[in-house]
Amino acid sequence: MGKLTLKGGHGAEAVQVEPVYAREIDQILGQLAIDPAEYTFIDFGSGKGRALLIGPCYPFRRIVGVEFAKDLHDIAQQNIGGYRSSKKRCFDIQSIHANA
């Protein structure tokens, strides 16, 4: 994991960081056979928060990212704070620094 600061004692299992592709996550969310307004979208291993910025295009009740690398969590916090979009339909977005 390089020089990332990890929460909890599971650093040995953390072998790499890979971003989620925006188009793929948008396709997956668009094909869900649910009413997003009835659900909370949770992204375990949310990294810098890309999925947390795609999720708001759907009317989820709430969006939560859980990331155990403090450095990535801090970037996600900045990304969430600066996110503006006319497509935004969910406004309750949170990144949690925790070991899930």
Gaussian input, Z-matrix of N, CA and C with variables (Angstrom, degrees):
# hf/3-21g

backbone

0 1
 N
 C     1     B1
 C     2     B2     1     A1
 N     3     B3     2     A2     1     D1
 C     4     B4     3     A3     2     D2
 C     5     B5     4     A4     3     D3
 N     6     B6     5     A5     4     D4
 C     7     B7     6     A6     5     D5
 C     8     B8     7     A7     6     D6
 N     9     B9     8     A8     7     D7
 C    10    B10     9     A9     8     D8
 C    11    B11    10    A10     9     D9
 N    12    B12    11    A11    10    D10
 C    13    B13    12    A12    11    D11
 C    14    B14    13    A13    12    D12
 N    15    B15    14    A14    13    D13
 C    16    B16    15    A15    14    D14
 C    17    B17    16    A16    15    D15
 N    18    B18    17    A17    16    D16
 C    19    B19    18    A18    17    D17
 C    20    B20    19    A19    18    D18
 N    21    B21    20    A20    19    D19
 C    22    B22    21    A21    20    D20
 C    23    B23    22    A22    21    D21
 N    24    B24    23    A23    22    D22
 C    25    B25    24    A24    23    D23
 C    26    B26    25    A25    24    D24
 N    27    B27    26    A26    25    D25
 C    28    B28    27    A27    26    D26
 C    29    B29    28    A28    27    D27
 N    30    B30    29    A29    28    D28
 C    31    B31    30    A30    29    D29
 C    32    B32    31    A31    30    D30
 N    33    B33    32    A32    31    D31
 C    34    B34    33    A33    32    D32
 C    35    B35    34    A34    33    D33
 N    36    B36    35    A35    34    D34
 C    37    B37    36    A36    35    D35
 C    38    B38    37    A37    36    D36
 N    39    B39    38    A38    37    D37
 C    40    B40    39    A39    38    D38
 C    41    B41    40    A40    39    D39
 N    42    B42    41    A41    40    D40
 C    43    B43    42    A42    41    D41
 C    44    B44    43    A43    42    D42
 N    45    B45    44    A44    43    D43
 C    46    B46    45    A45    44    D44
 C    47    B47    46    A46    45    D45
 N    48    B48    47    A47    46    D46
 C    49    B49    48    A48    47    D47
 C    50    B50    49    A49    48    D48
 N    51    B51    50    A50    49    D49
 C    52    B52    51    A51    50    D50
 C    53    B53    52    A52    51    D51
 N    54    B54    53    A53    52    D52
 C    55    B55    54    A54    53    D53
 C    56    B56    55    A55    54    D54
 N    57    B57    56    A56    55    D55
 C    58    B58    57    A57    56    D56
 C    59    B59    58    A58    57    D57
 N    60    B60    59    A59    58    D58
 C    61    B61    60    A60    59    D59
 C    62    B62    61    A61    60    D60
 N    63    B63    62    A62    61    D61
 C    64    B64    63    A63    62    D62
 C    65    B65    64    A64    63    D63
 N    66    B66    65    A65    64    D64
 C    67    B67    66    A66    65    D65
 C    68    B68    67    A67    66    D66
 N    69    B69    68    A68    67    D67
 C    70    B70    69    A69    68    D68
 C    71    B71    70    A70    69    D69
 N    72    B72    71    A71    70    D70
 C    73    B73    72    A72    71    D71
 C    74    B74    73    A73    72    D72
 N    75    B75    74    A74    73    D73
 C    76    B76    75    A75    74    D74
 C    77    B77    76    A76    75    D75
 N    78    B78    77    A77    76    D76
 C    79    B79    78    A78    77    D77
 C    80    B80    79    A79    78    D78
 N    81    B81    80    A80    79    D79
 C    82    B82    81    A81    80    D80
 C    83    B83    82    A82    81    D81
 N    84    B84    83    A83    82    D82
 C    85    B85    84    A84    83    D83
 C    86    B86    85    A85    84    D84
 N    87    B87    86    A86    85    D85
 C    88    B88    87    A87    86    D86
 C    89    B89    88    A88    87    D87
 N    90    B90    89    A89    88    D88
 C    91    B91    90    A90    89    D89
 C    92    B92    91    A91    90    D90
 N    93    B93    92    A92    91    D91
 C    94    B94    93    A93    92    D92
 C    95    B95    94    A94    93    D93
 N    96    B96    95    A95    94    D94
 C    97    B97    96    A96    95    D95
 C    98    B98    97    A97    96    D96
 N    99    B99    98    A98    97    D97
 C   100   B100    99    A99    98    D98
 C   101   B101   100   A100    99    D99
 N   102   B102   101   A101   100   D100
 C   103   B103   102   A102   101   D101
 C   104   B104   103   A103   102   D102
 N   105   B105   104   A104   103   D103
 C   106   B106   105   A105   104   D104
 C   107   B107   106   A106   105   D105
 N   108   B108   107   A107   106   D106
 C   109   B109   108   A108   107   D107
 C   110   B110   109   A109   108   D108
 N   111   B111   110   A110   109   D109
 C   112   B112   111   A111   110   D110
 C   113   B113   112   A112   111   D111
 N   114   B114   113   A113   112   D112
 C   115   B115   114   A114   113   D113
 C   116   B116   115   A115   114   D114
 N   117   B117   116   A116   115   D115
 C   118   B118   117   A117   116   D116
 C   119   B119   118   A118   117   D117
 N   120   B120   119   A119   118   D118
 C   121   B121   120   A120   119   D119
 C   122   B122   121   A121   120   D120
 N   123   B123   122   A122   121   D121
 C   124   B124   123   A123   122   D122
 C   125   B125   124   A124   123   D123
 N   126   B126   125   A125   124   D124
 C   127   B127   126   A126   125   D125
 C   128   B128   127   A127   126   D126
 N   129   B129   128   A128   127   D127
 C   130   B130   129   A129   128   D128
 C   131   B131   130   A130   129   D129
 N   132   B132   131   A131   130   D130
 C   133   B133   132   A132   131   D131
 C   134   B134   133   A133   132   D132
 N   135   B135   134   A134   133   D133
 C   136   B136   135   A135   134   D134
 C   137   B137   136   A136   135   D135
 N   138   B138   137   A137   136   D136
 C   139   B139   138   A138   137   D137
 C   140   B140   139   A139   138   D138
 N   141   B141   140   A140   139   D139
 C   142   B142   141   A141   140   D140
 C   143   B143   142   A142   141   D141
 N   144   B144   143   A143   142   D142
 C   145   B145   144   A144   143   D143
 C   146   B146   145   A145   144   D144
 N   147   B147   146   A146   145   D145
 C   148   B148   147   A147   146   D146
 C   149   B149   148   A148   147   D147
 N   150   B150   149   A149   148   D148
 C   151   B151   150   A150   149   D149
 C   152   B152   151   A151   150   D150
 N   153   B153   152   A152   151   D151
 C   154   B154   153   A153   152   D152
 C   155   B155   154   A154   153   D153
 N   156   B156   155   A155   154   D154
 C   157   B157   156   A156   155   D155
 C   158   B158   157   A157   156   D156
 N   159   B159   158   A158   157   D157
 C   160   B160   159   A159   158   D158
 C   161   B161   160   A160   159   D159
 N   162   B162   161   A161   160   D160
 C   163   B163   162   A162   161   D161
 C   164   B164   163   A163   162   D162
 N   165   B165   164   A164   163   D163
 C   166   B166   165   A165   164   D164
 C   167   B167   166   A166   165   D165
 N   168   B168   167   A167   166   D166
 C   169   B169   168   A168   167   D167
 C   170   B170   169   A169   168   D168
 N   171   B171   170   A170   169   D169
 C   172   B172   171   A171   170   D170
 C   173   B173   172   A172   171   D171
 N   174   B174   173   A173   172   D172
 C   175   B175   174   A174   173   D173
 C   176   B176   175   A175   174   D174
 N   177   B177   176   A176   175   D175
 C   178   B178   177   A177   176   D176
 C   179   B179   178   A178   177   D177
 N   180   B180   179   A179   178   D178
 C   181   B181   180   A180   179   D179
 C   182   B182   181   A181   180   D180
 N   183   B183   182   A182   181   D181
 C   184   B184   183   A183   182   D182
 C   185   B185   184   A184   183   D183
 N   186   B186   185   A185   184   D184
 C   187   B187   186   A186   185   D185
 C   188   B188   187   A187   186   D186
 N   189   B189   188   A188   187   D187
 C   190   B190   189   A189   188   D188
 C   191   B191   190   A190   189   D189
 N   192   B192   191   A191   190   D190
 C   193   B193   192   A192   191   D191
 C   194   B194   193   A193   192   D192
 N   195   B195   194   A194   193   D193
 C   196   B196   195   A195   194   D194
 C   197   B197   196   A196   195   D195
 N   198   B198   197   A197   196   D196
 C   199   B199   198   A198   197   D197
 C   200   B200   199   A199   198   D198
 N   201   B201   200   A200   199   D199
 C   202   B202   201   A201   200   D200
 C   203   B203   202   A202   201   D201
 N   204   B204   203   A203   202   D202
 C   205   B205   204   A204   203   D203
 C   206   B206   205   A205   204   D204
 N   207   B207   206   A206   205   D205
 C   208   B208   207   A207   206   D206
 C   209   B209   208   A208   207   D207
 N   210   B210   209   A209   208   D208
 C   211   B211   210   A210   209   D209
 C   212   B212   211   A211   210   D210
 N   213   B213   212   A212   211   D211
 C   214   B214   213   A213   212   D212
 C   215   B215   214   A214   213   D213
 N   216   B216   215   A215   214   D214
 C   217   B217   216   A216   215   D215
 C   218   B218   217   A217   216   D216
 N   219   B219   218   A218   217   D217
 C   220   B220   219   A219   218   D218
 C   221   B221   220   A220   219   D219
 N   222   B222   221   A221   220   D220
 C   223   B223   222   A222   221   D221
 C   224   B224   223   A223   222   D222
 N   225   B225   224   A224   223   D223
 C   226   B226   225   A225   224   D224
 C   227   B227   226   A226   225   D225
 N   228   B228   227   A227   226   D226
 C   229   B229   228   A228   227   D227
 C   230   B230   229   A229   228   D228
 N   231   B231   230   A230   229   D229
 C   232   B232   231   A231   230   D230
 C   233   B233   232   A232   231   D231
 N   234   B234   233   A233   232   D232
 C   235   B235   234   A234   233   D233
 C   236   B236   235   A235   234   D234
 N   237   B237   236   A236   235   D235
 C   238   B238   237   A237   236   D236
 C   239   B239   238   A238   237   D237
 N   240   B240   239   A239   238   D238
 C   241   B241   240   A240   239   D239
 C   242   B242   241   A241   240   D240
 N   243   B243   242   A242   241   D241
 C   244   B244   243   A243   242   D242
 C   245   B245   244   A244   243   D243
 N   246   B246   245   A245   244   D244
 C   247   B247   246   A246   245   D245
 C   248   B248   247   A247   246   D246
 N   249   B249   248   A248   247   D247
 C   250   B250   249   A249   248   D248
 C   251   B251   250   A250   249   D249
 N   252   B252   251   A251   250   D250
 C   253   B253   252   A252   251   D251
 C   254   B254   253   A253   252   D252
 N   255   B255   254   A254   253   D253
 C   256   B256   255   A255   254   D254
 C   257   B257   256   A256   255   D255
 N   258   B258   257   A257   256   D256
 C   259   B259   258   A258   257   D257
 C   260   B260   259   A259   258   D258
 N   261   B261   260   A260   259   D259
 C   262   B262   261   A261   260   D260
 C   263   B263   262   A262   261   D261
 N   264   B264   263   A263   262   D262
 C   265   B265   264   A264   263   D263
 C   266   B266   265   A265   264   D264
 N   267   B267   266   A266   265   D265
 C   268   B268   267   A267   266   D266
 C   269   B269   268   A268   267   D267
 N   270   B270   269   A269   268   D268
 C   271   B271   270   A270   269   D269
 C   272   B272   271   A271   270   D270
 N   273   B273   272   A272   271   D271
 C   274   B274   273   A273   272   D272
 C   275   B275   274   A274   273   D273
 N   276   B276   275   A275   274   D274
 C   277   B277   276   A276   275   D275
 C   278   B278   277   A277   276   D276
 N   279   B279   278   A278   277   D277
 C   280   B280   279   A279   278   D278
 C   281   B281   280   A280   279   D279
 N   282   B282   281   A281   280   D280
 C   283   B283   282   A282   281   D281
 C   284   B284   283   A283   282   D282
 N   285   B285   284   A284   283   D283
 C   286   B286   285   A285   284   D284
 C   287   B287   286   A286   285   D285
 N   288   B288   287   A287   286   D286
 C   289   B289   288   A288   287   D287
 C   290   B290   289   A289   288   D288
 N   291   B291   290   A290   289   D289
 C   292   B292   291   A291   290   D290
 C   293   B293   292   A292   291   D291
 N   294   B294   293   A293   292   D292
 C   295   B295   294   A294   293   D293
 C   296   B296   295   A295   294   D294
 N   297   B297   296   A296   295   D295
 C   298   B298   297   A297   296   D296
 C   299   B299   298   A298   297   D297

   B1=1.4630
   B2=1.5168
   B3=1.2831
   B4=1.4504
   B5=1.5052
   B6=1.3236
   B7=1.4611
   B8=1.5212
   B9=1.3118
   B10=1.4538
   B11=1.5208
   B12=1.3215
   B13=1.4560
   B14=1.5257
   B15=1.3369
   B16=1.4590
   B17=1.5176
   B18=1.3212
   B19=1.4645
   B20=1.5234
   B21=1.3028
   B22=1.4522
   B23=1.5191
   B24=1.2975
   B25=1.4489
   B26=1.5100
   B27=1.3146
   B28=1.4551
   B29=1.5221
   B30=1.3107
   B31=1.4596
   B32=1.5117
   B33=1.3192
   B34=1.4639
   B35=1.5298
   B36=1.3270
   B37=1.4590
   B38=1.5230
   B39=1.3058
   B40=1.4645
   B41=1.5240
   B42=1.3198
   B43=1.4543
   B44=1.5216
   B45=1.3270
   B46=1.4628
   B47=1.5192
   B48=1.3283
   B49=1.4564
   B50=1.5166
   B51=1.3263
   B52=1.4596
   B53=1.5209
   B54=1.3266
   B55=1.4650
   B56=1.5252
   B57=1.3046
   B58=1.4579
   B59=1.5340
   B60=1.3166
   B61=1.4597
   B62=1.5212
   B63=1.3150
   B64=1.4624
   B65=1.5225
   B66=1.3147
   B67=1.4639
   B68=1.5258
   B69=1.3242
   B70=1.4645
   B71=1.5224
   B72=1.3259
   B73=1.4722
   B74=1.5292
   B75=1.3297
   B76=1.4632
   B77=1.5317
   B78=1.3296
   B79=1.4642
   B80=1.5287
   B81=1.3182
   B82=1.4691
   B83=1.5270
   B84=1.3251
   B85=1.4684
   B86=1.5202
   B87=1.3316
   B88=1.4630
   B89=1.5246
   B90=1.3262
   B91=1.4617
   B92=1.5267
   B93=1.3118
   B94=1.4638
   B95=1.5277
   B96=1.3119
   B97=1.4608
   B98=1.5265
   B99=1.3307
   B100=1.4700
   B101=1.5295
   B102=1.3020
   B103=1.4674
   B104=1.5200
   B105=1.3415
   B106=1.4648
   B107=1.5288
   B108=1.3183
   B109=1.4628
   B110=1.5259
   B111=1.3301
   B112=1.4594
   B113=1.5277
   B114=1.3258
   B115=1.4626
   B116=1.5168
   B117=1.3277
   B118=1.4625
   B119=1.5197
   B120=1.3130
   B121=1.4599
   B122=1.5240
   B123=1.3387
   B124=1.4596
   B125=1.5159
   B126=1.3253
   B127=1.4628
   B128=1.5223
   B129=1.3385
   B130=1.4627
   B131=1.5221
   B132=1.3144
   B133=1.4603
   B134=1.5103
   B135=1.3306
   B136=1.4638
   B137=1.5203
   B138=1.3155
   B139=1.4619
   B140=1.5176
   B141=1.3172
   B142=1.4637
   B143=1.5267
   B144=1.3336
   B145=1.4638
   B146=1.5139
   B147=1.3146
   B148=1.4687
   B149=1.5265
   B150=1.3313
   B151=1.4707
   B152=1.5201
   B153=1.3264
   B154=1.4641
   B155=1.5260
   B156=1.3303
   B157=1.4572
   B158=1.5282
   B159=1.3172
   B160=1.4659
   B161=1.5262
   B162=1.3242
   B163=1.4647
   B164=1.5144
   B165=1.3391
   B166=1.4634
   B167=1.5237
   B168=1.3268
   B169=1.4656
   B170=1.5301
   B171=1.3214
   B172=1.4571
   B173=1.5213
   B174=1.3222
   B175=1.4786
   B176=1.5287
   B177=1.3288
   B178=1.4598
   B179=1.5237
   B180=1.3298
   B181=1.4565
   B182=1.5328
   B183=1.3432
   B184=1.4591
   B185=1.5200
   B186=1.3316
   B187=1.4619
   B188=1.5211
   B189=1.3452
   B190=1.4606
   B191=1.5282
   B192=1.3194
   B193=1.4535
   B194=1.5184
   B195=1.3246
   B196=1.4613
   B197=1.5234
   B198=1.3171
   B199=1.4689
   B200=1.5158
   B201=1.3516
   B202=1.4609
   B203=1.5203
   B204=1.3296
   B205=1.4664
   B206=1.5281
   B207=1.3169
   B208=1.4659
   B209=1.5215
   B210=1.3246
   B211=1.4601
   B212=1.5414
   B213=1.3233
   B214=1.4618
   B215=1.5232
   B216=1.3213
   B217=1.4703
   B218=1.5278
   B219=1.3368
   B220=1.4708
   B221=1.5297
   B222=1.3223
   B223=1.4682
   B224=1.5289
   B225=1.3384
   B226=1.4652
   B227=1.5224
   B228=1.3254
   B229=1.4670
   B230=1.5271
   B231=1.3292
   B232=1.4681
   B233=1.5279
   B234=1.3313
   B235=1.4628
   B236=1.5250
   B237=1.3217
   B238=1.4639
   B239=1.5245
   B240=1.3308
   B241=1.4627
   B242=1.5215
   B243=1.3179
   B244=1.4586
   B245=1.5146
   B246=1.3337
   B247=1.4698
   B248=1.5215
   B249=1.3227
   B250=1.4647
   B251=1.5246
   B252=1.3211
   B253=1.4553
   B254=1.5178
   B255=1.3156
   B256=1.4680
   B257=1.5295
   B258=1.3459
   B259=1.4669
   B260=1.5244
   B261=1.3223
   B262=1.4629
   B263=1.5300
   B264=1.3534
   B265=1.4585
   B266=1.5243
   B267=1.3288
   B268=1.4635
   B269=1.5240
   B270=1.3072
   B271=1.4656
   B272=1.5272
   B273=1.3183
   B274=1.4668
   B275=1.5309
   B276=1.3305
   B277=1.4561
   B278=1.5223
   B279=1.3242
   B280=1.4627
   B281=1.5190
   B282=1.3267
   B283=1.4550
   B284=1.5267
   B285=1.3175
   B286=1.4712
   B287=1.5142
   B288=1.3396
   B289=1.4645
   B290=1.5088
   B291=1.3351
   B292=1.4732
   B293=1.5169
   B294=1.3169
   B295=1.4451
   B296=1.5152
   B297=1.3101
   B298=1.4608
   B299=1.5170
   A1=110.65
   A2=118.93
   A3=119.21
   A4=111.46
   A5=116.22
   A6=120.93
   A7=112.88
   A8=118.53
   A9=120.50
   A10=110.17
   A11=116.02
   A12=122.53
   A13=107.72
   A14=117.02
   A15=121.70
   A16=112.12
   A17=114.83
   A18=120.99
   A19=108.56
   A20=116.34
   A21=120.75
   A22=111.41
   A23=116.42
   A24=121.41
   A25=114.84
   A26=118.76
   A27=120.41
   A28=112.96
   A29=117.65
   A30=121.23
   A31=113.39
   A32=117.93
   A33=121.10
   A34=111.71
   A35=117.57
   A36=120.94
   A37=112.85
   A38=116.53
   A39=121.30
   A40=108.57
   A41=116.36
   A42=119.28
   A43=114.31
   A44=118.27
   A45=119.17
   A46=110.45
   A47=114.35
   A48=122.33
   A49=106.66
   A50=116.89
   A51=120.95
   A52=108.54
   A53=116.60
   A54=119.03
   A55=111.78
   A56=115.44
   A57=121.45
   A58=106.31
   A59=116.67
   A60=120.40
   A61=109.54
   A62=116.41
   A63=122.38
   A64=111.82
   A65=117.55
   A66=120.70
   A67=111.45
   A68=116.66
   A69=120.00
   A70=112.06
   A71=116.91
   A72=118.84
   A73=110.08
   A74=117.69
   A75=121.28
   A76=110.14
   A77=117.77
   A78=121.32
   A79=111.03
   A80=116.60
   A81=120.95
   A82=110.53
   A83=116.25
   A84=119.76
   A85=111.30
   A86=116.79
   A87=120.95
   A88=113.76
   A89=117.43
   A90=121.36
   A91=113.57
   A92=117.94
   A93=119.98
   A94=110.45
   A95=115.95
   A96=121.42
   A97=109.49
   A98=115.46
   A99=121.73
   A100=108.56
   A101=115.26
   A102=121.18
   A103=105.93
   A104=118.38
   A105=120.61
   A106=113.79
   A107=117.48
   A108=120.86
   A109=112.30
   A110=116.66
   A111=121.02
   A112=112.75
   A113=117.08
   A114=120.50
   A115=113.59
   A116=114.54
   A117=122.83
   A118=106.99
   A119=116.83
   A120=122.99
   A121=107.36
   A122=117.44
   A123=121.74
   A124=108.73
   A125=116.12
   A126=122.10
   A127=107.99
   A128=116.42
   A129=121.43
   A130=108.00
   A131=116.17
   A132=120.38
   A133=109.44
   A134=116.00
   A135=122.23
   A136=114.83
   A137=117.60
   A138=119.87
   A139=113.32
   A140=116.16
   A141=121.96
   A142=112.79
   A143=117.03
   A144=121.11
   A145=116.69
   A146=119.32
   A147=119.56
   A148=111.68
   A149=118.04
   A150=120.06
   A151=111.09
   A152=116.96
   A153=121.38
   A154=111.48
   A155=116.82
   A156=121.27
   A157=111.79
   A158=117.08
   A159=121.51
   A160=109.20
   A161=116.71
   A162=121.99
   A163=114.61
   A164=119.73
   A165=119.90
   A166=114.99
   A167=118.35
   A168=120.67
   A169=110.63
   A170=116.41
   A171=123.53
   A172=107.53
   A173=116.94
   A174=119.33
   A175=114.47
   A176=117.12
   A177=119.68
   A178=109.86
   A179=116.21
   A180=122.01
   A181=109.47
   A182=114.61
   A183=120.46
   A184=107.94
   A185=117.35
   A186=122.54
   A187=108.33
   A188=115.58
   A189=120.95
   A190=109.01
   A191=115.80
   A192=121.36
   A193=109.03
   A194=116.86
   A195=121.98
   A196=106.97
   A197=116.00
   A198=121.16
   A199=109.40
   A200=117.66
   A201=119.98
   A202=113.73
   A203=118.03
   A204=120.99
   A205=108.02
   A206=115.99
   A207=121.48
   A208=111.82
   A209=116.94
   A210=120.90
   A211=111.02
   A212=116.59
   A213=120.61
   A214=111.30
   A215=116.45
   A216=121.08
   A217=110.52
   A218=116.89
   A219=120.32
   A220=111.25
   A221=117.04
   A222=120.58
   A223=110.02
   A224=117.05
   A225=120.76
   A226=110.75
   A227=116.69
   A228=120.82
   A229=110.59
   A230=116.39
   A231=120.81
   A232=110.88
   A233=116.13
   A234=120.00
   A235=111.79
   A236=116.97
   A237=120.75
   A238=110.18
   A239=116.36
   A240=120.71
   A241=113.59
   A242=117.23
   A243=120.81
   A244=114.54
   A245=116.81
   A246=120.14
   A247=111.99
   A248=115.07
   A249=122.09
   A250=107.10
   A251=116.98
   A252=120.52
   A253=109.62
   A254=115.56
   A255=119.65
   A256=110.90
   A257=117.38
   A258=122.71
   A259=112.66
   A260=117.28
   A261=122.45
   A262=110.77
   A263=115.97
   A264=121.73
   A265=112.75
   A266=116.46
   A267=122.06
   A268=107.30
   A269=116.44
   A270=120.43
   A271=112.88
   A272=116.91
   A273=121.51
   A274=107.97
   A275=116.50
   A276=123.04
   A277=108.48
   A278=115.65
   A279=119.94
   A280=110.84
   A281=116.12
   A282=122.03
   A283=107.86
   A284=115.69
   A285=121.50
   A286=108.66
   A287=115.56
   A288=120.62
   A289=107.36
   A290=116.08
   A291=121.05
   A292=108.79
   A293=114.28
   A294=121.60
   A295=107.57
   A296=116.42
   A297=121.47
   A298=111.09
   D1=6.57
   D2=178.52
   D3=69.69
   D4=-132.35
   D5=-175.42
   D6=-107.55
   D7=24.65
   D8=178.73
   D9=-71.71
   D10=144.73
   D11=177.26
   D12=-91.61
   D13=114.57
   D14=-174.21
   D15=-104.17
   D16=144.45
   D17=177.93
   D18=-94.00
   D19=133.76
   D20=178.14
   D21=90.93
   D22=-178.99
   D23=-174.50
   D24=-102.17
   D25=28.43
   D26=-175.49
   D27=-112.30
   D28=27.82
   D29=-179.29
   D30=-61.47
   D31=-30.06
   D32=-178.87
   D33=-65.16
   D34=-28.88
   D35=179.06
   D36=-82.07
   D37=-14.60
   D38=-178.48
   D39=-86.16
   D40=99.81
   D41=-172.69
   D42=-103.53
   D43=-24.33
   D44=179.08
   D45=-162.12
   D46=162.90
   D47=176.84
   D48=-116.15
   D49=127.76
   D50=177.39
   D51=-132.15
   D52=130.85
   D53=179.82
   D54=-75.05
   D55=152.80
   D56=173.01
   D57=-83.77
   D58=143.16
   D59=178.93
   D60=-86.30
   D61=127.20
   D62=-174.70
   D63=-54.98
   D64=-44.84
   D65=-177.73
   D66=-63.19
   D67=-39.65
   D68=-179.41
   D69=-67.76
   D70=-44.83
   D71=-179.37
   D72=-66.55
   D73=-35.98
   D74=177.82
   D75=-65.16
   D76=-41.06
   D77=177.30
   D78=-62.86
   D79=-44.45
   D80=-179.42
   D81=-62.28
   D82=-49.29
   D83=-178.86
   D84=-64.27
   D85=-36.28
   D86=179.96
   D87=-68.78
   D88=-20.43
   D89=-178.78
   D90=-97.98
   D91=0.51
   D92=-179.79
   D93=-65.24
   D94=133.58
   D95=179.25
   D96=-94.25
   D97=54.54
   D98=-179.31
   D99=-138.23
   D100=167.22
   D101=169.23
   D102=-94.33
   D103=104.44
   D104=-176.34
   D105=-54.96
   D106=-27.30
   D107=-178.33
   D108=-63.31
   D109=-15.91
   D110=179.89
   D111=-95.21
   D112=1.91
   D113=-172.86
   D114=-131.11
   D115=156.12
   D116=169.33
   D117=-100.69
   D118=129.36
   D119=176.52
   D120=-87.98
   D121=121.73
   D122=-179.32
   D123=-120.49
   D124=128.75
   D125=178.41
   D126=-114.83
   D127=105.48
   D128=176.73
   D129=-83.65
   D130=127.31
   D131=-174.76
   D132=79.19
   D133=47.75
   D134=-170.56
   D135=-74.69
   D136=-7.45
   D137=175.12
   D138=54.43
   D139=-130.97
   D140=-179.02
   D141=-81.08
   D142=-3.38
   D143=172.09
   D144=97.07
   D145=18.76
   D146=-178.74
   D147=-57.05
   D148=-48.08
   D149=179.77
   D150=-63.72
   D151=-28.47
   D152=178.92
   D153=-71.19
   D154=-15.44
   D155=177.90
   D156=-100.84
   D157=-12.84
   D158=175.33
   D159=-91.99
   D160=-39.22
   D161=179.46
   D162=-52.13
   D163=-38.71
   D164=-178.19
   D165=-64.22
   D166=-11.02
   D167=175.02
   D168=-72.72
   D169=-8.20
   D170=177.31
   D171=-116.03
   D172=147.90
   D173=-173.62
   D174=-81.27
   D175=52.11
   D176=176.09
   D177=-62.89
   D178=152.18
   D179=176.55
   D180=-61.94
   D181=-40.29
   D182=-176.08
   D183=-160.06
   D184=154.11
   D185=177.37
   D186=-128.04
   D187=126.97
   D188=-176.89
   D189=-131.39
   D190=130.73
   D191=172.90
   D192=-110.69
   D193=141.14
   D194=178.14
   D195=-122.68
   D196=120.55
   D197=-177.85
   D198=-136.14
   D199=132.90
   D200=-178.22
   D201=-97.56
   D202=-4.34
   D203=174.03
   D204=-93.24
   D205=112.13
   D206=-175.84
   D207=-55.83
   D208=-40.50
   D209=-178.20
   D210=-62.31
   D211=-43.17
   D212=179.37
   D213=-70.81
   D214=-39.69
   D215=176.69
   D216=-58.64
   D217=-44.18
   D218=179.95
   D219=-61.66
   D220=-40.08
   D221=177.34
   D222=-65.72
   D223=-41.28
   D224=177.85
   D225=-60.18
   D226=-41.89
   D227=177.97
   D228=-58.30
   D229=-44.96
   D230=178.62
   D231=-63.89
   D232=-43.27
   D233=-179.85
   D234=-63.53
   D235=-41.75
   D236=178.28
   D237=-64.41
   D238=-44.05
   D239=-178.75
   D240=-63.16
   D241=-30.61
   D242=-178.84
   D243=-96.92
   D244=1.59
   D245=-174.71
   D246=-76.29
   D247=124.06
   D248=175.85
   D249=-133.92
   D250=133.41
   D251=178.09
   D252=-157.82
   D253=139.44
   D254=176.28
   D255=-72.86
   D256=-14.31
   D257=179.15
   D258=-88.28
   D259=-4.42
   D260=-174.68
   D261=-64.55
   D262=123.90
   D263=-179.58
   D264=-120.83
   D265=-9.94
   D266=175.08
   D267=-122.93
   D268=130.74
   D269=-174.95
   D270=-115.17
   D271=-1.49
   D272=179.09
   D273=-101.79
   D274=88.27
   D275=-175.64
   D276=-121.14
   D277=131.06
   D278=-175.82
   D279=-142.77
   D280=140.50
   D281=171.91
   D282=-112.55
   D283=130.59
   D284=-178.57
   D285=-114.54
   D286=131.01
   D287=175.21
   D288=-89.31
   D289=102.46
   D290=-177.36
   D291=-158.17
   D292=162.20
   D293=175.23
   D294=-100.63
   D295=104.91
   D296=-177.45
   D297=-80.23

